[in-house]
Amino acid sequence: MLAFTAALAAALFLAGCQSVPVDPHGTLDRVSDGVMRVGASPNGEWVSLPPGGEPEGREADLVRDFAGKLNARIEWTTGTEYVLAEGIKHGELDLMIAGLNDKTPWEKHSGLTRGYTESTDERGTRHKHVMLIRQGENAFLLELDKFLMEAMTSK
């Protein structure tokens, strides 16, 4: 009976195991060889929105390179930070760029990358820059974090 109980406990334990990290909504799998829905809000050198064109700037370039790594096509959405953060929260966007830092108020309802670079504002305060993703999409977040760290160390 003890052997049966131990075997049953082991089977239940293994059945509950998943590969880590996971994406509850399958973002990484859906985006790879597919479409990455990216929201962009203007913020200086980080993101600019030329009339009639696609977003430009440091973060837009990084997103294009990341999409290339995943063989993904980008579907851009532009708007205010609030509108885009709501899109992230409700799963309408996969990624948001807006020159955000790690003190963003949007972190309550989204996932943040690690601070991938730093800048100093006009008051002399240092900030770590982040991008936003849908909360809980940890496989996608890990892939994006690895990409950003590699991109920043190669510059």
Number of C-alpha atoms within 10 A of each C-alpha: 6 7 8 9 10 11 12 12 12 12 11 11 10 10 9 8 8 8 6 8 13 17 17 11 13 13 23 22 13 12 19 17 15 15 17 24 20 23 29 26 23 20 15 12 13 20 20 21 18 10 7 6 8 14 23 18 16 15 22 24 14 17 21 15 16 18 20 14 12 18 15 19 16 17 13 15 16 18 14 12 19 12 13 25 26 16 22 25 21 14 17 15 23 24 27 30 28 26 22 22 22 18 11 13 12 19 16 10 17 23 21 24 19 20 17 20 14 12 12 10 9 7 6 8 8 12 16 16 23 26 26 30 30 28 21 17 20 20 19 22 26 16 14 21 19 13 17 23 14 12 14 11 9 7 5
